Amino acid sequence: MSGWVLATILLYLASLAAYTRNLYVENKFIGRLGPVCLAAGLALHYFALIERARVLQAVPYEDLWGSLSLFGWLLGATYLGLELVHRGRSVGPFVLPFVILLFSLSHLRAVTAHPAPARGPLFALHVTLNILAYSAFALAFVLSAIYLLQNRFLRRRRPGGMFWRFPAQDVLDRMTRSSALVGVIALAAGISFGFVWANRLRGHYWNGDPKEIISLLMLLFYAGYLWISRRSAWRGARASALCMFNFAFVLFSYSVVNVYLSRYHRFY
């Protein structure tokens, strides 16, 4: 395990500890320590990705393990951006474990260099934007789960001690829509770059493979969520449940990618 990896994990763990402590006992210093350690961890995580790219002599996400690392990095960066916009830190303890898990899993296997065909900037943008979309949708899933959990406690009138540290439900609702919007924009751009790249490679935009079909369905369902979540009849718990259901498309899409990786050891 390289120094970049160990230092990154320690910073992420320190951020998780600060976020969790602040959830139970609010403290100004500890509250600020969480996002500071997260930002520092993301910076070192970035250098770990650069180191992976140097060893592979290719983009760091050209295999499954590298894509998991980038997934975790973009998930943490997206959450940090939403935290700065919406001023809510109580979601951190629920997001950081996923970031730590994804980063740790990506380094279970040693990085070995092997020749890779030139992909070009279009392919790099296609994959990066798609993984950004996956990360944003994963964050929307976590926020929706917190919303439904909070709604259940409110209905039973049995809130716990840390319950009052959670963001208000309208804040959670806005954060979920913001995260889903980031995902929709990133996925739409990623799909577009993918079609252009496929046309240059194969001479036609549409190939009809499962990855393309699932990506378009995912875009359609999340765009539908953004539209329906603003309607009074669906706003709140129903919209959160729909957002969680949509995440099944993300998981299925990632499993389809894994099939391609196991066959060709590459994306596509």
Secondary structure, DSSP 8 states (H G I E B T S, - for coil): --HHHHHHHHHHHHHHHHHHHHHHS--HHHHHHHHHHHHHHHHHHHHHHHHHHHHHTS-TTSSHHHHHHHHHHHHHHHHHHHHHHHT--TTHHHHHHHHHHHHHHTTSS-----------HHHHHHHHHHHHHHHHHHHHHHHHHHHHHHHHHHHHT---TGGGGS--HHHHHHHHHHHHHHHHHHHHHHHHHHHHHHHHHHS-S----HHHHHHHHHHHHHHHHHHHTTSTTTTTHHHHHHHHHHHHHHHHHHHHHHHHHHHHSS--
